[in-house]
Amino acid sequence: YTQFSQALAMLQEAHDAFVILPDQIAIIRQAQSRLESGVAERLGSGLEKQRAKIRALLGELQNLPMLESLQGSAEGVKNVLETHLNELQTTLLPEEAMNSAASLVANLKERLGSAYRDQLMGLVQRAMNVRATDVLGDLQRAGQALEWGRYPDLEAVERSLSKATEKQRGEQLNDLHDLEIELGKYQTF
């Protein structure tokens, strides 16, 4: 509760000060999921406990910055969790179903992390190919965020890389024009 309320207060203060904290929403949602999981553990009724666990899994799923390539899988997991939540209106779920639901979310998170790493490696390769060394710091920070369980904004890194590539192309074009002028000096010989 304390983490959730402190993170929310921090976001409110930042908003009031016209400061944008893009990662804060994810931090708040993670705190909310942890709170829901904690509540689920303390609840006495098996039905309420299972509902809280499924709600926590749904919250965890909804907080994932899903890549387009995994949207279908995420939708499938969401459907399973919502079906379980509906079933919990009347009856307890078997322990296997609860374990399976948790495994579905964990598996999707693993696949998402792997997909992020693959995309990040592709961006690193592109940066190296165009010698965009000024972007390598952004890529390194994105890799560290991923190692810490946070999902970096790959679109922002992509934009940085595109800008660096355009800068390199502009420099190359200037060099090309300069060299064409130099070549023109030798045409008379």
ZAPALUM-639141 format. One line per field, with one value per residue: residue number from 1; residue in one letter; y, x, z of N, C-alpha, C in turn. Coordinates in nm, 4 decimals. Atoms other than C-alpha are relative to their C-alpha. Example, Ala and Ser with C-alpha at 12.3 -4.5 7.8 and 13.67 -1.06 7.14 Angstrom:
2
resi	[1|2]
resn	[A|S]
ny	[-0.1190|-0.1190]
nx	[0.0890|-0.0820]
nz	[0.0000|-0.0060]
cay	[-0.4500|-0.1060]
cax	[1.2300|1.3670]
caz	[0.7800|0.7140]
cy	[0.1200|0.1090]
cx	[0.0900|-0.0770]
cz	[0.0000|0.0730]
% end
This chain:
189
resi	[1|2|3|4|5|6|7|8|9|10|11|12|13|14|15|16|17|18|19|20|21|22|23|24|25|26|27|28|29|30|31|32|33|34|35|36|37|38|39|40|41|42|43|44|45|46|47|48|49|50|51|52|53|54|55|56|57|58|59|60|61|62|63|64|65|66|67|68|69|70|71|72|73|74|75|76|77|78|79|80|81|82|83|84|85|86|87|88|89|90|91|92|93|94|95|96|97|98|99|100|101|102|103|104|105|106|107|108|109|110|111|112|113|114|115|116|117|118|119|120|121|122|123|124|125|126|127|128|129|130|131|132|133|134|135|136|137|138|139|140|141|142|143|144|145|146|147|148|149|150|151|152|153|154|155|156|157|158|159|160|161|162|163|164|165|166|167|168|169|170|171|172|173|174|175|176|177|178|179|180|181|182|183|184|185|186|187|188|189]
resn	[Y|T|Q|F|S|Q|A|L|A|M|L|Q|E|A|H|D|A|F|V|I|L|P|D|Q|I|A|I|I|R|Q|A|Q|S|R|L|E|S|G|V|A|E|R|L|G|S|G|L|E|K|Q|R|A|K|I|R|A|L|L|G|E|L|Q|N|L|P|M|L|E|S|L|Q|G|S|A|E|G|V|K|N|V|L|E|T|H|L|N|E|L|Q|T|T|L|L|P|E|E|A|M|N|S|A|A|S|L|V|A|N|L|K|E|R|L|G|S|A|Y|R|D|Q|L|M|G|L|V|Q|R|A|M|N|V|R|A|T|D|V|L|G|D|L|Q|R|A|G|Q|A|L|E|W|G|R|Y|P|D|L|E|A|V|E|R|S|L|S|K|A|T|E|K|Q|R|G|E|Q|L|N|D|L|H|D|L|E|I|E|L|G|K|Y|Q|T|F]
ny	[-0.1191|-0.1165|-0.0214|-0.0431|-0.1374|-0.0893|-0.0135|-0.0804|-0.1371|-0.0506|-0.0323|-0.1188|-0.1134|-0.0257|-0.0546|-0.1368|-0.0794|0.0102|0.0913|0.1257|0.1186|0.1101|0.1298|0.0013|0.0753|0.1428|0.0255|-0.0002|0.1212|0.1123|-0.0079|0.0419|0.1459|0.0578|-0.0192|0.0968|0.1325|0.0051|0.0114|0.1360|0.0916|-0.0188|0.0289|0.1309|0.0793|0.0524|-0.0641|-0.1376|0.0100|0.0309|-0.1190|-0.1010|0.0453|-0.0148|-0.1453|-0.0419|0.0464|-0.0871|-0.1291|0.0194|0.0137|-0.1277|-0.0938|0.0327|-0.0756|0.1107|-0.0208|0.0414|0.1410|0.0847|-0.0453|0.1145|0.0829|-0.0753|0.0025|0.1355|0.0115|-0.0851|0.0715|0.1096|-0.0583|-0.0520|0.1173|0.0476|-0.0950|0.0248|0.1277|-0.0204|-0.0584|0.1057|0.1184|-0.0024|0.0634|0.0980|-0.0575|0.0096|-0.1131|-0.1186|0.0104|-0.0180|-0.1427|-0.0683|0.0416|-0.0690|-0.1374|0.0075|0.0381|-0.1156|-0.0972|0.0501|-0.0216|-0.1440|-0.0379|0.0519|-0.0810|-0.1294|0.0199|0.0186|-0.1295|-0.0829|0.0455|-0.0490|-0.1436|-0.0107|0.0350|-0.1124|-0.1127|0.0313|-0.0050|-0.1394|-0.0625|-0.0992|0.0203|-0.0821|0.0720|0.1189|-0.0251|0.0242|0.1442|0.0624|-0.0274|0.0828|0.1365|0.0066|-0.0039|0.1325|0.0902|-0.0311|0.0358|-0.1081|0.0084|-0.1311|-0.0572|0.0306|-0.0993|-0.1155|0.0397|0.0051|-0.1389|-0.0476|0.0655|-0.0596|-0.1329|0.0193|0.0484|-0.1151|-0.0865|0.0648|-0.0149|-0.1403|-0.0168|0.0713|-0.0793|-0.1134|0.0527|0.0346|-0.1248|-0.0522|0.0842|-0.0261|-0.1262|0.0323|0.0770|-0.0943|-0.0718|0.0836|0.0368|-0.0699|0.0637]
nx	[0.0823|-0.0873|-0.0665|0.1028|0.0418|-0.1147|-0.0222|0.1103|-0.0248|-0.1125|0.0524|0.0841|-0.0906|-0.0649|0.1016|0.0252|-0.1178|-0.0129|-0.1099|0.0488|-0.0713|0.0630|-0.0154|0.0699|0.1259|-0.0350|-0.0381|0.1239|0.0754|-0.0686|0.0316|0.1397|0.0018|-0.0555|0.1011|0.1077|-0.0526|-0.0077|0.1368|0.0443|-0.0615|0.0575|0.1438|0.0309|0.0836|-0.0695|0.0562|-0.0518|-0.1447|-0.0220|0.0384|-0.1048|-0.1180|0.0274|-0.0006|-0.1408|-0.0601|0.0540|-0.0673|-0.1381|0.0062|0.0370|-0.1100|-0.1116|-0.0015|0.0031|-0.0432|0.1024|-0.0178|0.0546|0.1349|0.0917|-0.0245|0.0458|0.1465|0.0382|-0.0208|0.1024|0.1280|-0.0024|0.0118|0.1363|0.0873|-0.0185|0.0639|0.1447|0.0284|-0.0134|0.1226|0.0822|-0.0700|-0.1461|-0.0735|-0.1001|-0.1331|-0.0712|0.0428|-0.0655|-0.1416|-0.0079|0.0204|-0.1248|-0.1012|0.0273|-0.0503|-0.1460|-0.0505|0.0142|-0.1015|-0.1278|0.0004|-0.0083|-0.1383|-0.0814|0.0301|-0.0647|-0.1447|-0.0261|0.0131|-0.1106|-0.1213|0.0118|-0.0314|-0.1445|-0.0671|0.0198|-0.0817|-0.1393|-0.0163|-0.0100|-0.0957|0.0736|-0.0504|0.0739|0.1216|-0.0363|0.0326|0.1442|0.0204|-0.0518|0.0972|0.1178|-0.0374|-0.0025|0.1396|0.0562|-0.0578|0.0607|0.1413|0.0789|0.0029|-0.0388|0.0768|-0.0762|0.0331|-0.0866|-0.1342|0.0101|-0.0033|-0.1380|-0.0814|0.0368|-0.0619|-0.1441|-0.0207|0.0189|-0.1164|-0.1107|0.0270|-0.0259|-0.1451|-0.0488|0.0379|-0.0927|-0.1292|0.0154|-0.0033|-0.1369|-0.0867|0.0353|-0.0654|-0.1425|-0.0170|0.0145|-0.1263|-0.0945|0.0536|-0.0729|-0.1310]
nz	[0.0000|-0.0127|0.1284|0.0942|-0.0305|0.0205|0.1442|0.0508|-0.0457|0.0786|0.1326|-0.0145|-0.0177|0.1284|0.0893|-0.0446|0.0349|0.1463|0.0299|0.0560|-0.0486|0.0742|-0.0656|-0.1276|0.0126|-0.0102|-0.1389|-0.0781|0.0322|-0.0640|-0.1431|-0.0121|0.0137|-0.1235|-0.1047|0.0227|-0.0354|-0.1449|-0.0512|0.0304|-0.0955|-0.1334|-0.0021|-0.0564|0.0882|0.1173|0.1183|0.0041|0.0197|0.1411|0.0786|-0.0153|0.0755|0.1441|0.0263|-0.0022|0.1261|0.1052|-0.0144|0.0457|0.1460|0.0594|-0.0185|0.0890|0.1256|0.0945|0.1372|0.0954|0.0344|-0.1063|-0.0327|0.0052|-0.1188|-0.1171|0.0027|-0.0410|-0.1446|-0.0619|0.0093|-0.0983|-0.1331|-0.0164|-0.0139|-0.1372|-0.0902|0.0102|-0.0660|-0.1443|-0.0552|-0.0595|-0.0486|-0.0079|0.1091|-0.0451|-0.0201|0.1287|0.0834|-0.0552|0.0357|0.1444|0.0279|-0.0362|0.0977|0.1261|-0.0112|-0.0109|0.1314|0.0881|-0.0403|0.0522|0.1452|0.0221|-0.0276|0.1095|0.1194|-0.0213|0.0181|0.1428|0.0672|-0.0464|0.0697|0.1363|-0.0022|-0.0246|0.1255|0.0925|-0.0465|0.0313|0.1453|0.0457|-0.0918|-0.0778|-0.1354|-0.0948|-0.0372|-0.0771|-0.1408|-0.0138|0.0123|-0.1218|-0.1067|0.0281|-0.0384|-0.1460|-0.0465|0.0247|-0.0999|-0.1291|0.0045|0.0584|0.1453|0.0522|0.1098|0.1208|0.1025|-0.0239|0.0448|0.1468|0.0476|-0.0167|0.1022|0.1292|0.0047|0.0165|0.1369|0.0886|-0.0193|0.0720|0.1440|0.0328|0.0030|0.1175|0.1162|0.0045|0.0461|0.1415|0.0762|-0.0067|0.0827|0.1401|0.0351|0.0128|0.1225|0.1110|0.0203|0.0726|0.1306|0.1065|0.0253]
cay	[0.0000|0.2392|0.1888|0.2314|0.5498|0.6998|0.6303|0.7813|1.0905|1.1279|1.1201|1.3777|1.6096|1.5713|1.6381|1.9498|2.0694|2.0036|1.7274|1.4166|1.0847|0.8193|0.5288|0.6286|0.4807|0.1415|0.1686|0.2515|-0.0384|-0.2768|-0.1527|-0.2042|-0.5622|-0.6329|-0.4877|-0.7046|-1.0114|-0.9275|-0.8837|-1.2174|-1.3885|-1.2437|-1.3191|-1.6076|-1.7215|-1.9448|-1.7878|-1.4329|-1.5370|-1.6873|-1.3821|-1.1525|-1.3664|-1.3675|-0.9907|-0.9447|-1.1545|-0.9493|-0.6297|-0.7629|-0.8553|-0.5193|-0.3392|-0.5119|-0.2913|-0.5502|-0.5680|-0.6083|-0.9512|-1.0806|-0.9051|-1.2230|-1.4234|-1.1508|-1.1412|-1.5194|-1.5029|-1.2162|-1.4207|-1.7184|-1.4950|-1.3244|-1.6638|-1.7771|-1.4596|-1.5254|-1.8864|-1.7591|-1.5943|-1.9307|-2.1859|-2.2364|-2.3191|-2.6276|-2.5506|-2.6655|-2.3923|-2.1296|-2.2534|-2.2655|-1.9050|-1.7873|-1.9877|-1.8307|-1.4811|-1.5798|-1.7441|-1.4378|-1.2142|-1.4357|-1.4216|-1.0451|-1.0023|-1.2185|-1.0207|-0.6948|-0.8324|-0.9435|-0.6018|-0.4314|-0.6450|-0.5550|-0.1863|-0.2331|-0.3999|-0.1183|0.1415|-0.0353|-0.0655|0.3103|0.3855|0.5752|0.5772|0.8548|0.6140|0.3313|0.4937|0.4923|0.1289|0.0391|0.2091|0.0258|-0.3045|-0.2281|-0.1407|-0.4741|-0.6580|-0.4851|-0.6081|-0.2838|-0.2598|0.0203|0.2513|0.0923|0.3473|0.6283|0.4373|0.3760|0.7506|0.8296|0.5792|0.7223|1.0726|0.9489|0.7674|1.0795|1.2818|1.0296|1.0424|1.4235|1.4148|1.1585|1.3743|1.6764|1.4671|1.3414|1.6965|1.8070|1.5118|1.5755|1.9312|1.7992|1.5514|1.8339|2.0074|1.7138|1.6798|1.9262|1.7121]
cax	[0.0000|0.2786|0.4682|0.1490|0.0442|0.3982|0.4389|0.0982|0.1816|0.5108|0.3273|0.0760|0.3579|0.5357|0.2142|0.1481|0.5028|0.4508|0.7138|0.6615|0.7607|0.6847|0.8136|0.6115|0.2838|0.4525|0.5989|0.2560|0.0924|0.3604|0.3003|-0.0724|-0.0130|0.2060|-0.0633|-0.3312|-0.1090|-0.0503|-0.4207|-0.4861|-0.2464|-0.4208|-0.7770|-0.9362|-1.1927|-1.0544|-1.2863|-1.1817|-0.8190|-0.8398|-1.0257|-0.7586|-0.4817|-0.6482|-0.7079|-0.3406|-0.2382|-0.4699|-0.3184|0.0303|-0.0636|-0.2232|0.0872|0.3146|0.4198|0.3180|0.4912|0.2749|0.4227|0.2856|-0.0531|-0.2358|-0.0732|-0.1462|-0.5087|-0.5313|-0.3869|-0.6226|-0.9195|-0.8158|-0.7783|-1.1129|-1.2786|-1.1281|-1.2514|-1.6028|-1.5889|-1.4896|-1.8292|-1.9707|-1.7000|-1.3391|-1.0887|-0.8709|-0.5196|-0.3887|-0.5932|-0.4510|-0.0962|-0.1578|-0.2840|0.0284|0.2450|0.0726|0.1583|0.5151|0.5679|0.4369|0.6677|0.9624|0.8672|0.8230|1.1643|1.3191|1.1444|1.2674|1.6236|1.6032|1.4793|1.7418|2.0170|1.8872|1.9067|2.2606|2.3621|2.2094|2.3848|2.7163|2.6613|2.6173|2.8734|2.6156|2.8246|2.6158|2.3192|2.5129|2.4651|2.0870|2.1064|2.3169|2.0697|1.7834|1.9683|2.0237|1.6563|1.5635|1.8025|1.6331|1.2923|1.1804|1.0831|1.2652|1.0970|1.2293|1.0467|1.2472|1.5712|1.4577|1.3966|1.7431|1.8968|1.7037|1.8237|2.1819|2.1508|2.0153|2.2987|2.5492|2.3813|2.3972|2.7670|2.8244|2.6365|2.8498|3.1641|3.0338|2.9740|3.3183|3.4823|3.2899|3.4218|3.7722|3.7294|3.6149|3.9482|4.1266|3.9030|4.1142|4.4255]
caz	[0.0000|0.0955|-0.2322|-0.4311|-0.2520|-0.2584|-0.6299|-0.6984|-0.4895|-0.6780|-1.0108|-0.8859|-0.7719|-1.1048|-1.2935|-1.0853|-1.1630|-1.5374|-1.5310|-1.7401|-1.5837|-1.8463|-1.6357|-1.3295|-1.4580|-1.4999|-1.1494|-1.0066|-1.1890|-1.0606|-0.7065|-0.7604|-0.8774|-0.5747|-0.3495|-0.5103|-0.4737|-0.1094|-0.0485|-0.2168|0.0206|0.3257|0.2252|0.4098|0.1544|-0.1163|-0.3713|-0.2825|-0.2720|-0.6209|-0.7559|-0.6172|-0.7702|-1.1128|-1.0898|-1.0006|-1.3013|-1.5244|-1.3872|-1.4483|-1.8045|-1.8761|-1.7503|-1.9993|-2.2908|-2.5470|-2.8809|-3.1878|-3.2570|-2.9251|-2.9273|-3.0281|-2.7498|-2.4969|-2.6041|-2.5626|-2.2103|-2.1257|-2.2471|-2.0297|-1.7240|-1.7831|-1.8295|-1.4994|-1.3321|-1.4627|-1.3429|-0.9994|-0.9651|-0.8705|-0.8029|-0.7015|-0.9721|-0.9452|-0.8253|-1.1658|-1.3367|-1.1024|-1.1600|-1.5333|-1.5326|-1.3505|-1.5927|-1.8932|-1.7700|-1.6754|-2.0151|-2.1970|-1.9940|-2.0894|-2.4557|-2.4329|-2.2729|-2.5428|-2.8174|-2.6647|-2.6488|-3.0125|-3.1249|-2.9139|-3.0676|-3.4129|-3.3225|-3.1873|-3.5132|-3.7177|-3.5029|-3.5501|-3.9251|-3.9626|-3.6902|-3.4869|-3.1710|-3.0161|-3.0021|-2.8368|-2.4945|-2.5444|-2.6488|-2.3470|-2.1111|-2.2828|-2.2336|-1.8650|-1.8190|-1.9726|-1.7403|-1.4448|-1.5561|-1.7175|-2.0780|-2.2587|-2.5076|-2.8250|-3.0401|-2.8770|-2.9400|-3.2988|-3.3425|-3.2031|-3.4400|-3.7350|-3.6487|-3.6177|-3.9502|-4.1195|-3.9677|-4.1043|-4.4458|-4.4414|-4.3573|-4.6301|-4.8811|-4.7869|-4.8309|-5.1648|-5.2889|-5.1677|-5.3417|-5.6643|-5.6620|-5.6042|-5.8879|-6.1177|-6.0638|-6.2218|-6.5306|-6.7274|-6.6997]
cy	[0.1252|0.0307|0.0553|0.1459|0.0987|0.0229|0.0872|0.1466|0.0642|0.0410|0.1266|0.1257|0.0362|0.0635|0.1466|0.0939|-0.0033|-0.0816|-0.1303|-0.1129|-0.1228|-0.1355|-0.0117|-0.0787|-0.1495|-0.0360|-0.0076|-0.1277|-0.1237|-0.0015|-0.0452|-0.1524|-0.0681|0.0127|-0.1011|-0.1414|-0.0168|-0.0157|-0.1423|-0.0996|0.0072|-0.0368|-0.1417|-0.0890|-0.0449|0.0667|0.1423|0.0012|-0.0266|0.1186|0.1052|-0.0393|0.0182|0.1482|0.0528|-0.0426|0.0846|0.1368|-0.0057|-0.0068|0.1347|0.1033|-0.0281|0.0843|-0.0980|0.0440|-0.0557|-0.1481|-0.0944|0.0393|-0.1159|-0.0897|0.0683|-0.0012|-0.1368|-0.0194|0.0822|-0.0705|-0.1133|0.0563|0.0542|-0.1138|-0.0555|0.0927|-0.0169|-0.1304|0.0143|0.0722|-0.1052|-0.1130|0.0222|-0.0666|-0.1056|0.0679|-0.0018|0.1190|0.1288|0.0011|0.0240|0.1477|0.0787|-0.0336|0.0690|0.1420|-0.0008|-0.0332|0.1178|0.1069|-0.0420|0.0250|0.1474|0.0494|-0.0443|0.0814|0.1382|-0.0119|-0.0149|0.1333|0.0929|-0.0391|0.0437|0.1480|0.0234|-0.0279|0.1136|0.1195|-0.0232|0.0088|0.1418|0.0815|0.1154|-0.0158|0.0824|-0.0675|-0.1207|0.0161|-0.0245|-0.1502|-0.0731|0.0219|-0.0844|-0.1452|-0.0176|0.0001|-0.1368|-0.1016|0.0202|-0.0276|0.1100|-0.0101|0.1383|0.0446|-0.0183|0.0991|0.1244|-0.0300|-0.0051|0.1415|0.0585|-0.0576|0.0575|0.1377|-0.0106|-0.0459|0.1144|0.0973|-0.0555|0.0152|0.1430|0.0279|-0.0677|0.0782|0.1217|-0.0433|-0.0335|0.1248|0.0595|-0.0794|0.0163|0.1293|-0.0226|-0.0766|0.0906|0.0779|-0.0788|-0.0358|0.0657|-0.0647|-0.1158]
cx	[0.0865|0.0689|-0.0978|-0.0360|0.1148|0.0261|-0.1081|0.0185|0.1131|-0.0461|-0.0852|0.0854|0.0685|-0.0981|-0.0284|0.1143|0.0286|0.1211|-0.0615|0.0896|-0.0594|0.0094|-0.0837|-0.1304|0.0283|0.0364|-0.1239|-0.0785|0.0657|-0.0288|-0.1433|-0.0106|0.0539|-0.0993|-0.1124|0.0450|0.0069|-0.1364|-0.0506|0.0548|-0.0660|-0.1480|-0.0257|-0.0773|0.0792|-0.0465|0.0547|0.1501|0.0308|-0.0366|0.1101|0.1252|-0.0205|-0.0009|0.1435|0.0703|-0.0491|0.0664|0.1429|0.0050|-0.0281|0.1105|0.1189|-0.0081|0.0125|0.0475|-0.1067|0.0086|-0.0600|-0.1423|-0.0998|0.0143|-0.0512|-0.1520|-0.0519|0.0133|-0.1059|-0.1360|-0.0084|-0.0210|-0.1411|-0.1011|0.0092|-0.0703|-0.1518|-0.0396|0.0024|-0.1199|-0.0799|0.0787|0.1509|0.0603|0.0930|0.1371|0.0812|-0.0354|0.0660|0.1487|0.0204|-0.0149|0.1271|0.1111|-0.0193|0.0572|0.1529|0.0628|-0.0069|0.1037|0.1385|0.0115|0.0126|0.1424|0.0936|-0.0208|0.0639|0.1510|0.0344|-0.0081|0.1146|0.1303|-0.0013|0.0338|0.1492|0.0759|-0.0131|0.0859|0.1472|0.0250|0.0151|0.0939|-0.0641|0.0362|-0.0764|-0.1282|0.0321|-0.0278|-0.1479|-0.0285|0.0488|-0.0967|-0.1259|0.0270|0.0024|-0.1421|-0.0642|0.0528|-0.0643|-0.1494|-0.0903|0.0103|0.0307|-0.0910|0.0809|-0.0301|0.0865|0.1422|0.0033|0.0058|0.1403|0.0905|-0.0308|0.0617|0.1503|0.0325|-0.0143|0.1164|0.1199|-0.0177|0.0272|0.1493|0.0595|-0.0307|0.0903|0.1368|-0.0050|0.0075|0.1411|0.0933|-0.0314|0.0644|0.1491|0.0273|-0.0084|0.1271|0.0978|-0.0483|0.0787|0.1339|-0.0132]
cz	[0.0000|-0.1325|-0.1025|0.0247|-0.0203|-0.1488|-0.0628|0.0392|-0.0801|-0.1400|0.0065|0.0145|-0.1316|-0.0974|0.0351|-0.0361|-0.1501|-0.0419|-0.0489|0.0481|-0.0682|0.0676|0.1268|-0.0059|0.0145|0.1436|0.0880|-0.0251|0.0620|0.1498|0.0243|-0.0088|0.1244|0.1152|-0.0148|0.0345|0.1508|0.0639|-0.0215|0.1006|0.1381|0.0087|0.0489|-0.0957|-0.1222|-0.1281|-0.0153|-0.0270|-0.1477|-0.0888|0.0048|-0.0788|-0.1499|-0.0368|-0.0032|-0.1285|-0.1176|0.0033|-0.0500|-0.1522|-0.0661|0.0124|-0.0907|-0.1267|-0.1171|-0.1386|-0.0933|-0.0316|0.1047|0.0388|0.0024|0.1215|0.1255|0.0084|0.0436|0.1506|0.0731|-0.0002|0.1025|0.1401|0.0254|0.0131|0.1414|0.0990|-0.0027|0.0699|0.1515|0.0609|0.0753|0.0653|0.0060|-0.1225|0.0572|0.0110|-0.1298|-0.0900|0.0488|-0.0362|-0.1489|-0.0379|0.0315|-0.0990|-0.1342|0.0019|0.0056|-0.1351|-0.0966|0.0336|-0.0494|-0.1493|-0.0334|0.0240|-0.1108|-0.1274|0.0120|-0.0205|-0.1472|-0.0749|0.0382|-0.0691|-0.1463|-0.0099|0.0236|-0.1302|-0.1023|0.0384|-0.0327|-0.1504|-0.0527|0.0889|0.0778|0.1470|0.1032|0.0475|0.0886|0.1493|0.0272|-0.0027|0.1251|0.1167|-0.0190|0.0393|0.1509|0.0559|-0.0160|0.1003|0.1369|0.0003|-0.0504|-0.1507|-0.0570|-0.1145|-0.1283|-0.1122|0.0160|-0.0464|-0.1524|-0.0587|0.0108|-0.1073|-0.1379|-0.0153|-0.0239|-0.1413|-0.0995|0.0113|-0.0764|-0.1510|-0.0459|-0.0094|-0.1230|-0.1272|-0.0142|-0.0498|-0.1481|-0.0872|-0.0019|-0.0911|-0.1489|-0.0487|-0.0206|-0.1292|-0.1216|-0.0277|-0.0865|-0.1407|-0.1137|-0.0315|-0.0873]
% end
